[in-house]
Amino acid sequence: LLSPLVPFLTEHLYQNLKNGLNNPEESVHFLRIPVSNEKFINPKVEKIIQNMICVINQGRYLRETKKIMTKMPVAKIQIINSNPQFIEDLKLVENDIIEELNTNEL
């Protein structure tokens, strides 16, 4: 996908990686874009990630409005939502949210 934007870099990477392929093409520019396989798409995981992104965006917005720099850790961030499933789903990605928002506790 990057080859039209950075052709020389992608060609260099492909030439180094093609030794591990079964039937390599001569150039990265001869490859076809792969077709996605719908059976590997998990709507539950997509919803969890979408909720995580929403929480991170809200946390960044609050930091910006309170003029708290991202480098400065925050002691605790509290998430309030009436949907218990929302909170349960966020527990699966809690470490990512803590790291992204630079907080000690969620």
All heavy atoms as an XYZ file, in Angstrom:
867
protein
N       0.813     -1.200      0.000
C       0.000      0.000      0.000
C       0.861      1.270      0.000
O       0.421      2.309     -0.469
C      -0.927      0.005      1.209
C      -2.028     -1.057      1.208
C      -2.808     -1.029      2.507
C      -2.950     -0.901      0.037
N       2.055      1.179      0.538
C       2.920      2.360      0.590
C       3.726      2.584     -0.677
O       4.300      3.645     -0.863
C       3.888      2.242      1.774
C       3.307      2.487      3.140
C       4.341      2.195      4.221
C       2.820      3.907      3.264
N       3.772      1.605     -1.539
C       4.664      1.707     -2.700
C       4.399      2.916     -3.606
O       5.364      3.471     -4.127
C       4.671      0.413     -3.506
O       3.416      0.119     -4.025
N       3.177      3.376     -3.795
C       3.018      4.587     -4.606
C       3.568      5.844     -3.929
O       3.975      6.783     -4.589
C       1.508      4.722     -4.793
C       0.958      3.386     -4.503
C       1.879      2.757     -3.519
N       3.585      5.847     -2.602
C       4.031      7.027     -1.871
C       5.541      7.057     -1.655
O       6.157      8.119     -1.753
C       3.312      7.104     -0.519
C       1.794      7.126     -0.597
C       1.185      7.034      0.782
C       1.319      8.373     -1.305
N       6.107      5.924     -1.316
C       7.555      5.832     -1.087
C       8.091      4.616     -1.855
O       8.422      3.585     -1.272
C       7.884      5.739      0.416
C       7.825      7.082      1.089
C       6.992      4.761      1.130
N       8.189      4.723     -3.168
C       8.506      3.565     -3.992
C       9.887      2.961     -3.731
O      10.027      1.744     -3.704
C       8.395      4.086     -5.421
C       8.521      5.551     -5.317
C       8.012      5.930     -3.966
N      10.880      3.786     -3.515
C      12.229      3.250     -3.344
C      12.386      2.536     -2.007
O      13.004      1.477     -1.925
C      13.275      4.371     -3.489
C      13.269      4.995     -4.853
C      12.814      6.283     -5.035
C      13.689      4.273     -5.970
C      12.787      6.863     -6.294
C      13.668      4.836     -7.228
C      13.218      6.131     -7.394
N      11.809      3.101     -0.981
C      11.883      2.468      0.334
C      11.140      1.135      0.345
O      11.666      0.123      0.828
C      11.292      3.397      1.399
C      11.219      2.823      2.811
C      12.605      2.528      3.349
C      10.479      3.776      3.729
N       9.923      1.099     -0.193
C       9.156     -0.150     -0.197
C       9.824     -1.207     -1.072
O       9.799     -2.388     -0.734
C       7.715      0.080     -0.662
O       7.727      0.764     -1.911
C       6.930      0.886      0.354
N      10.433     -0.796     -2.168
C      11.142     -1.753     -3.021
C      12.332     -2.334     -2.281
O      12.589     -3.539     -2.325
C      11.595     -1.095     -4.326
C      12.261     -2.044     -5.289
C      11.322     -3.130     -5.796
O      10.109     -2.900     -5.885
O      11.827     -4.236     -6.104
N      13.059     -1.498     -1.566
C      14.213     -1.962     -0.781
C      13.762     -2.956      0.290
O      14.377     -4.018      0.465
C      14.926     -0.767     -0.156
C      16.073     -1.132      0.707
N      17.269     -1.593      0.196
C      16.207     -1.142      2.058
C      18.094     -1.855      1.195
N      17.463     -1.586      2.334
N      12.691     -2.631      1.010
C      12.174     -3.537      2.038
C      11.718     -4.859      1.430
O      12.004     -5.937      1.958
C      11.011     -2.882      2.787
C      11.354     -1.696      3.676
C      10.081     -1.031      4.185
C      12.226     -2.127      4.827
N      11.015     -4.780      0.303
C      10.503     -5.994     -0.333
C      11.649     -6.889     -0.800
O      11.596     -8.107     -0.632
C       9.593     -5.644     -1.510
C       9.037     -6.865     -2.197
C       8.018     -7.598     -1.610
C       9.543     -7.305     -3.416
C       7.504     -8.723     -2.209
C       9.038     -8.442     -4.035
C       8.028     -9.139     -3.427
O       7.527    -10.266     -4.029
N      12.679     -6.301     -1.377
C      13.812     -7.099     -1.855
C      14.497     -7.826     -0.703
O      14.979     -8.941     -0.869
C      14.822     -6.214     -2.608
C      14.302     -5.672     -3.913
C      13.890     -6.766     -4.893
O      14.508     -7.815     -4.993
N      12.803     -6.506     -5.611
N      14.512     -7.218      0.472
C      15.103     -7.878      1.642
C      14.185     -8.940      2.240
O      14.661     -9.902      2.832
C      15.451     -6.844      2.716
C      16.644     -6.010      2.328
O      17.551     -6.478      1.639
N      16.655     -4.772      2.760
N      12.890     -8.778      2.077
C      11.930     -9.704      2.681
C      11.476    -10.825      1.755
O      10.957    -11.832      2.216
C      10.690     -8.935      3.159
C      10.916     -7.951      4.301
C       9.654     -7.149      4.553
C      11.343     -8.679      5.555
N      11.671    -10.687      0.468
C      11.099    -11.656     -0.466
C      11.766    -13.035     -0.382
O      11.200    -14.008     -0.864
C      11.129    -11.131     -1.895
C      12.452    -11.189     -2.600
C      12.279    -10.728     -4.040
C      13.566    -10.938     -4.815
N      13.399    -10.570     -6.200
N      12.915    -13.145      0.249
C      13.558    -14.450      0.404
C      12.712    -15.401      1.245
O      12.826    -16.619      1.106
C      14.940    -14.286      1.041
C      15.885    -13.519      0.146
O      15.752    -13.534     -1.075
N      16.824    -12.826      0.746
N      11.856    -14.864      2.104
C      11.004    -15.699      2.935
C       9.673    -16.051      2.296
O       8.878    -16.780      2.881
N       9.410    -15.582      1.088
C       8.140    -15.852      0.411
C       8.247    -17.084     -0.475
O       9.311    -17.407     -0.980
C       7.725    -14.645     -0.438
C       7.509    -13.335      0.317
C       7.234    -12.211     -0.667
C       6.371    -13.473      1.299
N       7.114    -17.765     -0.687
C       7.102    -18.957     -1.525
C       7.280    -18.632     -3.004
O       8.134    -19.187     -3.669
C       5.804    -19.747     -1.321
C       5.723    -20.362      0.054
O       6.744    -20.613      0.687
N       4.518    -20.593      0.521
N       6.456    -17.788     -3.533
C       6.522    -17.408     -4.946
C       6.642    -15.890     -5.056
O       5.673    -15.212     -5.388
C       5.274    -17.887     -5.704
C       5.142    -19.390     -5.697
O       6.132    -20.087     -5.883
N       3.951    -19.883     -5.470
N       7.828    -15.355     -4.798
C       7.938    -13.895     -4.791
C       7.873    -13.306     -6.201
O       8.320    -13.912     -7.173
C       9.310    -13.645     -4.172
C      10.098    -14.868     -4.499
C       9.107    -16.005     -4.516
N       7.289    -12.140     -6.284
C       7.300    -11.370     -7.534
C       8.664    -10.701     -7.658
O       9.417    -10.609     -6.702
C       6.185    -10.323     -7.517
C       4.797    -10.877     -7.588
C       4.436    -11.422     -8.957
O       5.127    -11.089     -9.940
O       3.471    -12.192     -9.026
N       8.945    -10.207     -8.839
C      10.220     -9.545     -9.097
C      10.314     -8.211     -8.345
O      11.383     -7.826     -7.898
C      10.338     -9.304    -10.604
C      11.696     -9.246    -11.196
C      12.708    -10.279    -10.725
O      12.428    -11.488    -10.677
O      13.811     -9.844    -10.402
N       9.187     -7.527     -8.183
C       9.164     -6.218     -7.538
C       7.893     -6.078     -6.709
O       6.877     -6.710     -6.996
C       9.211     -5.129     -8.608
O       8.970     -3.855     -8.043
N       7.952     -5.232     -5.705
C       6.772     -4.962     -4.888
C       5.669     -4.315     -5.731
O       4.482     -4.458     -5.445
C       7.143     -4.062     -3.676
C       7.480     -2.647     -4.112
C       6.022     -4.044     -2.648
N       6.052     -3.661     -6.809
C       5.083     -2.974     -7.659
C       4.272     -3.930     -8.532
O       3.290     -3.525     -9.139
C       5.800     -1.934     -8.518
C       6.587     -0.969     -7.690
N       5.989     -0.024     -6.894
C       7.920     -0.830     -7.506
C       6.920      0.669     -6.273
N       8.102      0.203     -6.625
N       4.670     -5.188     -8.590
C       3.919     -6.192     -9.345
C       2.909     -6.935     -8.475
O       2.118     -7.729     -8.979
C       4.862     -7.212     -9.985
C       5.801     -6.617    -10.989
C       7.072     -7.147    -11.148
C       5.431     -5.548    -11.781
C       7.952     -6.614    -12.085
C       6.303     -5.012    -12.714
C       7.562     -5.550    -12.871
N       2.939     -6.694     -7.171
C       2.034     -7.395     -6.255
C       0.634     -6.800     -6.318
O       0.454     -5.612     -6.557
C       2.545     -7.275     -4.814
C       3.864     -7.964     -4.509
C       4.302     -7.609     -3.097
C       3.742     -9.457     -4.663
N      -0.357     -7.658     -6.099
C      -1.746     -7.210     -6.049
C      -2.091     -6.892     -4.594
O      -1.572     -7.493     -3.671
C      -2.668     -8.292     -6.578
C      -2.380     -8.620     -8.044
C      -3.313     -9.644     -8.609
N      -4.679     -9.250     -8.809
C      -5.106     -8.364     -9.725
N      -4.259     -7.759    -10.483
N      -6.383     -8.112     -9.856
N      -2.995     -5.964     -4.405
C      -3.458     -5.643     -3.059
C      -4.297     -6.818     -2.571
O      -5.212     -7.268     -3.269
C      -4.281     -4.342     -3.064
C      -3.377     -3.174     -3.454
C      -4.931     -4.105     -1.708
C      -4.091     -1.859     -3.579
N      -3.991     -7.343     -1.376
C      -4.732     -8.511     -0.882
C      -6.204     -8.188     -0.612
O      -6.555     -7.070     -0.248
C      -4.023     -8.887      0.408
C      -3.114     -7.781      0.728
C      -2.962     -6.909     -0.458
N      -7.034     -9.186     -0.791
C      -8.471     -9.066     -0.533
C      -8.706     -9.437      0.924
O      -8.157    -10.420      1.422
C      -9.267    -10.009     -1.471
C     -10.743     -9.934     -1.183
C      -8.963     -9.684     -2.917
N      -9.515     -8.643      1.618
C      -9.775     -8.929      3.028
C     -10.666    -10.158      3.164
O     -11.504    -10.443      2.311
C     -10.430     -7.732      3.713
O     -11.687     -7.500      3.147
N     -10.486    -10.868      4.251
C     -11.270    -12.055      4.551
C     -12.250    -11.688      5.670
O     -11.844    -11.479      6.813
C     -10.351    -13.207      4.970
C     -11.083    -14.516      5.030
O     -12.311    -14.552      5.126
N     -10.347    -15.599      4.984
N     -13.526    -11.609      5.343
C     -14.552    -11.158      6.274
C     -14.701    -12.063      7.506
O     -15.151    -11.603      8.545
C     -15.903    -11.062      5.567
C     -15.939    -10.055      4.435
C     -15.814     -8.626      4.895
O     -16.341     -8.294      5.970
O     -15.184     -7.842      4.166
N     -14.291    -13.315      7.422
C     -14.480    -14.218      8.557
C     -13.532    -13.890      9.716
O     -13.752    -14.316     10.837
C     -14.316    -15.677      8.134
C     -12.905    -16.107      7.847
C     -12.841    -17.588      7.522
C     -11.398    -18.002      7.313
N     -11.259    -19.416      7.091
N     -12.493    -13.118      9.461
C     -11.560    -12.737     10.515
C     -11.954    -11.434     11.214
O     -11.302    -11.019     12.163
C     -10.140    -12.609      9.959
C      -9.559    -13.907      9.512
C      -9.174    -14.093      8.197
C      -9.405    -14.964     10.392
C      -8.637    -15.291      7.773
C      -8.881    -16.167      9.987
C      -8.496    -16.337      8.670
N     -13.012    -10.797     10.772
C     -13.468     -9.555     11.389
C     -14.369     -9.905     12.566
O     -15.353    -10.621     12.425
C     -14.204     -8.672     10.369
C     -13.240     -8.236      9.273
C     -14.838     -7.472     11.064
C     -13.871     -7.458      8.158
N     -14.003     -9.388     13.738
C     -14.749     -9.669     14.961
C     -15.422     -8.375     15.428
O     -14.756     -7.456     15.904
C     -13.790    -10.189     16.036
C     -14.510    -10.654     17.270
O     -15.626    -10.250     17.545
N     -13.846    -11.518     18.031
N     -16.748     -8.278     15.292
C     -17.448     -7.036     15.665
C     -17.292     -6.671     17.145
O     -17.248     -5.504     17.493
C     -18.897     -7.304     15.331
C     -18.959     -8.601     14.628
C     -17.642     -9.271     14.762
N     -17.184     -7.678     18.021
C     -17.025     -7.408     19.460
C     -15.691     -6.707     19.721
O     -15.634     -5.719     20.457
C     -17.119     -8.697     20.257
C     -16.998     -8.480     21.754
C     -17.299     -9.746     22.502
C     -17.017     -9.676     23.969
N     -17.582     -8.600     24.695
N     -14.629     -7.192     19.093
C     -13.314     -6.575     19.263
C     -13.321     -5.160     18.686
O     -12.766     -4.229     19.278
C     -12.213     -7.439     18.604
C     -10.879     -6.721     18.589
C     -12.091     -8.775     19.316
N     -13.966     -4.984     17.550
C     -14.050     -3.652     16.950
C     -14.782     -2.676     17.875
O     -14.374     -1.528     18.011
C     -14.754     -3.720     15.598
C     -13.888     -4.277     14.511
C     -14.532     -4.192     13.132
O     -15.681     -3.716     13.022
O     -13.865     -4.578     12.177
N     -15.839     -3.124     18.531
C     -16.589     -2.282     19.455
C     -15.741     -1.928     20.678
O     -15.760     -0.778     21.137
C     -17.882     -2.996     19.879
C     -18.777     -2.161     20.741
C     -19.346     -1.009     19.964
C     -20.348     -0.250     20.795
N     -20.672      1.038     20.235
N     -14.978     -2.892     21.196
C     -14.108     -2.644     22.347
C     -13.064     -1.590     21.999
O     -12.828     -0.646     22.763
C     -13.449     -3.958     22.825
C     -14.503     -4.884     23.436
C     -12.328     -3.680     23.828
C     -14.015     -6.282     23.711
N     -12.446     -1.730     20.837
C     -11.427     -0.777     20.412
C     -12.049      0.593     20.162
O     -11.462      1.624     20.514
C     -10.680     -1.295     19.164
C      -9.954     -2.607     19.472
C      -9.711     -0.254     18.632
C      -8.918     -2.510     20.571
N     -13.228      0.628     19.593
C     -13.925      1.899     19.357
C     -14.205      2.606     20.689
O     -14.020      3.820     20.806
C     -15.225      1.648     18.604
C     -15.997      2.881     18.261
C     -17.304      2.561     17.538
O     -17.749      1.417     17.500
N     -17.910      3.571     16.962
N     -14.628      1.856     21.703
C     -14.873      2.430     23.027
C     -13.574      2.929     23.662
O     -13.551      3.986     24.291
C     -15.551      1.411     23.939
C     -16.971      1.104     23.518
O     -17.600      1.870     22.794
N     -17.480     -0.031     23.950
N     -12.499      2.167     23.486
C     -11.200      2.568     24.022
C     -10.746      3.894     23.396
O     -10.301      4.805     24.086
C     -10.152      1.485     23.761
C      -8.764      1.858     24.251
S      -7.481      0.687     23.775
C      -7.282      1.097     22.051
N     -10.897      4.008     22.079
C     -10.510      5.232     21.380
C     -11.349      6.410     21.878
O     -10.829      7.514     22.077
C     -10.638      5.042     19.856
C      -9.573      4.072     19.367
C     -10.531      6.371     19.130
C      -9.746      3.623     17.928
N     -12.630      6.179     22.109
C     -13.519      7.228     22.613
C     -13.042      7.726     23.985
O     -12.969      8.936     24.228
C     -14.944      6.700     22.690
S     -16.135      7.872     23.322
N     -12.702      6.800     24.876
C     -12.234      7.161     26.214
C     -10.909      7.922     26.130
O     -10.716      8.944     26.809
C     -12.091      5.894     27.099
C     -11.327      6.190     28.374
C     -13.461      5.333     27.417
N      -9.999      7.457     25.299
C      -8.702      8.123     25.151
C      -8.889      9.532     24.595
O      -8.263     10.490     25.075
C      -7.754      7.281     24.280
C      -7.340      6.017     25.040
C      -6.528      8.089     23.855
C      -6.568      5.007     24.215
N      -9.749      9.693     23.604
C     -10.002     11.024     23.042
C     -10.601     11.960     24.088
O     -10.215     13.131     24.170
C     -10.909     10.935     21.813
C     -10.187     10.385     20.607
O      -8.966     10.436     20.523
N     -10.946      9.852     19.669
N     -11.527     11.455     24.882
C     -12.133     12.272     25.938
C     -11.086     12.656     26.988
O     -11.064     13.785     27.485
C     -13.293     11.549     26.612
C     -14.526     11.460     25.771
C     -15.241     12.796     25.666
O     -14.636     13.849     25.564
N     -16.551     12.744     25.674
N     -10.238     11.703     27.347
C      -9.173     11.981     28.318
C      -8.210     13.034     27.809
O      -7.795     13.929     28.562
N      -7.844     12.945     26.554
C      -6.947     13.953     25.970
C      -7.631     15.320     25.926
O      -6.998     16.350     26.180
C      -6.539     13.533     24.564
C      -5.558     12.384     24.567
C      -5.211     11.981     23.163
N      -4.262     10.882     23.153
C      -3.994     10.148     22.092
N      -4.604     10.393     20.944
N      -3.118      9.171     22.165
N      -8.910     15.343     25.597
C      -9.659     16.602     25.565
C      -9.694     17.243     26.955
O      -9.491     18.455     27.100
C     -11.074     16.366     25.040
C     -11.947     17.588     25.104
C     -11.787     18.612     24.173
C     -12.900     17.729     26.093
C     -12.579     19.750     24.231
C     -13.692     18.862     26.166
C     -13.525     19.865     25.223
O     -14.303     20.990     25.301
N      -9.954     16.434     27.983
C      -9.988     16.959     29.347
C      -8.625     17.500     29.769
O      -8.534     18.544     30.413
C     -10.455     15.874     30.323
C     -11.935     15.548     30.277
C     -12.244     14.336     31.139
C     -12.746     16.744     30.717
N      -7.559     16.804     29.401
C      -6.211     17.288     29.704
C      -5.976     18.637     29.037
O      -5.397     19.546     29.633
C      -5.159     16.297     29.212
C      -4.861     15.165     30.158
C      -3.746     14.314     29.542
N      -3.255     13.339     30.442
C      -2.288     13.557     31.333
N      -1.722     14.712     31.419
N      -1.884     12.597     32.131
N      -6.423     18.747     27.797
C      -6.220     19.984     27.050
C      -7.005     21.143     27.673
O      -6.476     22.247     27.813
C      -6.645     19.783     25.597
C      -6.348     20.951     24.696
C      -6.775     20.665     23.271
O      -6.456     19.568     22.758
O      -7.429     21.538     22.673
N      -8.251     20.893     28.072
C      -9.063     21.966     28.651
C      -8.552     22.378     30.033
O      -8.657     23.550     30.391
C     -10.545     21.567     28.753
O     -10.668     20.371     29.523
C     -11.147     21.361     27.386
N      -8.007     21.436     30.784
C      -7.460     21.736     32.115
C      -5.998     22.169     32.042
O      -5.381     22.434     33.077
C      -7.580     20.506     33.034
C      -8.984     20.019     33.246
C      -9.771     20.999     34.058
C     -11.160     20.443     34.308
N     -11.989     21.342     35.047
N      -5.443     22.197     30.835
C      -4.059     22.591     30.591
C      -3.063     21.730     31.377
O      -2.114     22.234     31.985
C      -3.864     24.071     30.893
C      -4.772     24.961     30.064
C      -4.185     26.293     29.823
C      -5.105     27.239     29.089
N      -5.796     26.832     27.956
N      -3.303     20.418     31.345
C      -2.389     19.449     31.966
C      -1.630     18.768     30.837
O      -2.232     18.128     29.978
C      -3.156     18.399     32.796
C      -3.973     19.082     33.881
C      -2.192     17.389     33.402
C      -4.911     18.154     34.625
N      -0.317     18.909     30.844
C       0.497     18.321     29.782
C       0.431     16.794     29.839
O       0.292     16.202     30.910
C       1.953     18.781     29.917
C       2.128     20.263     29.666
S       3.800     20.871     29.946
C       4.810     19.601     29.276
N       0.571     16.173     28.677
C       0.508     14.707     28.591
C       1.669     14.054     29.327
O       1.544     12.950     29.840
C       0.521     14.275     27.113
O      -0.499     14.998     26.424
C       0.243     12.794     26.967
N       2.805     14.741     29.395
C       3.977     14.180     30.072
C       3.792     14.093     31.578
O       4.460     13.309     32.234
C       5.209     15.032     29.761
C       5.618     14.973     28.325
C       6.838     15.828     28.074
C       7.225     15.765     26.616
N       8.404     16.597     26.325
N       2.881     14.902     32.122
C       2.642     14.896     33.563
C       1.615     13.813     33.903
O       0.478     13.864     33.444
C       2.120     16.265     34.006
C       1.859     16.352     35.491
S       1.146     17.929     35.970
C       2.521     19.006     35.652
N       2.008     12.821     34.706
C       1.050     11.759     35.040
C      -0.085     12.272     35.930
O       0.092     13.174     36.728
C       1.894     10.714     35.776
C       3.146     11.395     36.157
C       3.320     12.599     35.295
N      -1.235     11.668     35.743
C      -2.424     11.991     36.534
C      -2.641     10.828     37.497
O      -2.470      9.666     37.130
C      -3.653     12.168     35.605
C      -4.895     12.453     36.408
C      -3.402     13.272     34.604
N      -3.015     11.131     38.717
C      -3.169     10.085     39.732
C      -4.263      9.085     39.372
O      -4.068      7.875     39.449
C      -3.457     10.717     41.091
N      -5.423      9.596     38.938
C      -6.547      8.688     38.695
C      -7.471      9.292     37.646
O      -7.710     10.484     37.646
C      -7.322      8.480     39.998
C      -8.489      7.533     39.897
C      -9.159      7.358     41.246
C     -10.302      6.385     41.160
N     -10.959      6.181     42.449
N      -7.998      8.435     36.789
C      -9.023      8.821     35.834
C     -10.227      7.925     36.080
O     -10.096      6.703     36.161
C      -8.528      8.692     34.382
C      -7.449      9.718     34.109
C      -9.681      8.852     33.406
C      -6.882      9.675     32.732
N     -11.375      8.547     36.216
C     -12.601      7.801     36.489
C     -13.504      7.846     35.261
O     -13.788      8.914     34.733
C     -13.315      8.390     37.693
C     -14.503      7.596     38.134
C     -15.078      8.127     39.444
O     -14.631      9.125     39.971
N     -16.072      7.443     39.947
N     -13.955      6.677     34.839
C     -14.852      6.564     33.696
C     -16.249      6.279     34.226
O     -16.455      5.330     34.983
C     -14.399      5.438     32.743
C     -13.013      5.740     32.214
C     -15.389      5.254     31.612
C     -12.370      4.596     31.473
N     -17.190      7.094     33.805
C     -18.582      6.933     34.244
C     -19.428      6.647     33.016
O     -19.425      7.412     32.053
C     -19.090      8.192     34.956
C     -18.221      8.480     36.179
C     -20.554      8.033     35.344
C     -18.498      9.805     36.832
N     -20.136      5.522     33.059
C     -21.012      5.138     31.955
C     -22.136      4.294     32.530
O     -21.905      3.434     33.377
C     -20.230      4.366     30.892
C     -20.983      4.218     29.601
O     -22.067      3.661     29.555
N     -20.399      4.737     28.529
N     -23.352      4.501     32.069
C     -24.499      3.758     32.596
C     -24.563      2.326     32.088
O     -25.266      1.497     32.650
C     -25.800      4.488     32.239
O     -25.922      4.583     30.829
N     -23.806      2.030     31.033
C     -23.814      0.686     30.465
C     -22.727     -0.162     31.136
O     -21.540      0.090     30.959
C     -23.559      0.783     28.947
C     -23.637     -0.557     28.257
O     -23.783     -1.595     28.884
N     -23.527     -0.523     26.940
N     -23.110     -1.193     31.897
C     -22.095     -2.025     32.571
C     -21.204     -2.791     31.588
O     -20.046     -3.058     31.889
C     -22.913     -2.985     33.439
C     -24.323     -2.861     32.995
C     -24.467     -1.612     32.215
N     -21.730     -3.118     30.416
C     -20.932     -3.829     29.413
C     -19.792     -2.937     28.908
O     -18.697     -3.418     28.634
C     -21.812     -4.279     28.245
C     -21.098     -5.149     27.233
C     -20.589     -6.450     27.842
O     -21.292     -7.115     28.601
N     -19.368     -6.815     27.532
N     -20.026     -1.642     28.800
C     -19.012     -0.687     28.391
C     -17.824     -0.736     29.347
O     -16.674     -0.826     28.930
C     -19.620      0.722     28.357
C     -18.686      1.783     27.868
C     -18.605      2.085     26.519
C     -17.899      2.493     28.753
C     -17.749      3.081     26.064
C     -17.040      3.481     28.316
C     -16.961      3.767     26.961
N     -18.117     -0.724     30.645
C     -17.065     -0.767     31.671
C     -16.332     -2.108     31.634
O     -15.105     -2.155     31.723
C     -17.664     -0.513     33.075
C     -18.385      0.835     33.112
C     -16.598     -0.595     34.151
C     -17.508      2.039     32.846
N     -17.064     -3.204     31.486
C     -16.440     -4.528     31.423
C     -15.510     -4.646     30.206
O     -14.430     -5.214     30.293
C     -17.511     -5.627     31.372
C     -18.201     -5.872     32.680
C     -17.242     -6.309     33.775
O     -16.384     -7.179     33.519
O     -17.346     -5.759     34.884
N     -15.944     -4.104     29.073
C     -15.126     -4.153     27.869
C     -13.841     -3.350     28.036
O     -12.779     -3.751     27.561
C     -15.904     -3.631     26.654
C     -17.003     -4.579     26.218
O     -17.006     -5.749     26.667
O     -17.876     -4.152     25.428
N     -13.935     -2.220     28.730
C     -12.747     -1.393     28.926
C     -11.722     -2.045     29.847
O     -10.542     -1.739     29.768
C     -13.141     -0.025     29.461
C     -13.808      0.899     28.459
C     -14.097      2.248     29.105
C     -12.987      1.083     27.210
N     -12.180     -2.944     30.708
C     -11.230     -3.657     31.572
C     -10.266     -4.510     30.753
O      -9.141     -4.747     31.162
C     -11.982     -4.524     32.585
C     -12.648     -3.707     33.667
C     -13.362     -4.582     34.658
C     -14.053     -3.716     35.702
N     -14.813     -4.518     36.661
N     -10.700     -4.939     29.571
C      -9.831     -5.741     28.698
C      -8.689     -4.917     28.107
O      -7.645     -5.471     27.764
C     -10.653     -6.367     27.566
C     -11.761     -7.328     27.986
C     -12.621     -7.692     26.788
C     -11.160     -8.571     28.616
N      -8.900     -3.621     27.962
C      -7.877     -2.738     27.372
C      -7.432     -1.673     28.380
O      -6.919     -0.623     28.000
C      -8.396     -2.088     26.071
C      -8.542     -3.119     24.973
C      -9.699     -1.359     26.297
N      -7.592     -1.968     29.651
C      -7.274     -1.008     30.714
C      -5.814     -0.552     30.663
O      -5.527      0.646     30.784
C      -7.589     -1.628     32.078
C      -7.336     -0.709     33.240
C      -7.755     -1.338     34.563
O      -8.209     -2.495     34.580
O      -7.615     -0.651     35.582
N      -4.895     -1.481     30.468
C      -3.474     -1.116     30.428
C      -3.160     -0.164     29.287
O      -2.337      0.743     29.438
C      -2.599     -2.368     30.322
C      -2.631     -3.194     31.590
O      -2.894     -2.675     32.664
N      -2.378     -4.480     31.456
N      -3.803     -0.348     28.151
C      -3.575      0.538     27.011
C      -4.073      1.950     27.313
O      -3.423      2.936     26.956
C      -4.274     -0.006     25.762
C      -3.711     -1.343     25.329
O      -2.482     -1.484     25.327
O      -4.508     -2.231     24.980
N      -5.209      2.044     27.963
C      -5.763      3.357     28.308
C      -4.870      4.051     29.337
O      -4.566      5.241     29.211
C      -7.206      3.225     28.833
C      -8.117      2.666     27.743
C      -7.732      4.559     29.346
C      -9.504      2.304     28.208
N      -4.428      3.310     30.342
C      -3.544      3.872     31.369
C      -2.262      4.400     30.741
O      -1.809      5.502     31.058
C      -3.243      2.805     32.449
C      -4.483      2.584     33.316
C      -2.048      3.202     33.302
C      -4.365      1.440     34.286
N      -1.699      3.633     29.855
C      -0.457      4.055     29.201
C      -0.680      5.269     28.296
O       0.100      6.214     28.298
C       0.105      2.896     28.371
C       1.417      3.219     27.699
C       1.936      2.061     26.884
O       1.651      0.904     27.226
O       2.639      2.321     25.886
N      -1.749      5.256     27.549
C      -2.009      6.326     26.574
C      -2.334      7.650     27.278
O      -1.937      8.705     26.797
C      -3.161      5.885     25.684
C      -3.232      6.411     24.308
C      -1.974      6.412     23.480
O      -1.292      5.398     23.368
O      -1.698      7.483     22.926
N      -3.051      7.587     28.397
C      -3.438      8.809     29.100
C      -2.464      9.189     30.215
O      -2.662     10.180     30.898
C      -4.857      8.665     29.675
C      -5.973      8.582     28.626
C      -7.313      8.383     29.302
C      -5.983      9.812     27.738
N      -1.437      8.390     30.409
C      -0.408      8.643     31.411
C      -1.039      8.863     32.794
O      -0.913      9.920     33.398
C       0.467      9.832     31.017
C       1.751      9.888     31.825
O       2.068      8.968     32.549
N       2.482     10.980     31.694
N      -1.722      7.843     33.243
C      -2.365      7.883     34.540
C      -1.896      6.699     35.379
O      -1.393      5.715     34.848
C      -3.894      7.881     34.403
O      -4.488      7.999     35.693
C      -4.405      6.629     33.732
N      -2.067      6.802     36.690
C      -1.653      5.713     37.569
C      -2.764      4.706     37.815
O      -2.506      3.544     38.058
C      -1.174      6.278     38.915
C       0.052      7.151     38.746
O       0.858      6.934     37.863
N       0.171      8.165     39.598
N      -3.999      5.172     37.745
C      -5.137      4.312     38.060
C      -6.327      4.675     37.193
O      -6.564      5.835     36.878
C      -5.487      4.495     39.540
C      -6.542      3.556     40.048
C      -6.846      3.790     41.523
O      -6.097      4.499     42.195
O      -7.886      3.266     41.964
N      -7.080      3.645     36.816
C      -8.276      3.844     35.997
C      -9.467      3.289     36.732
O      -9.455      2.176     37.199
C      -8.111      3.130     34.645
C      -9.198      3.308     33.628
C      -9.257      4.764     33.176
C      -8.947      2.429     32.426
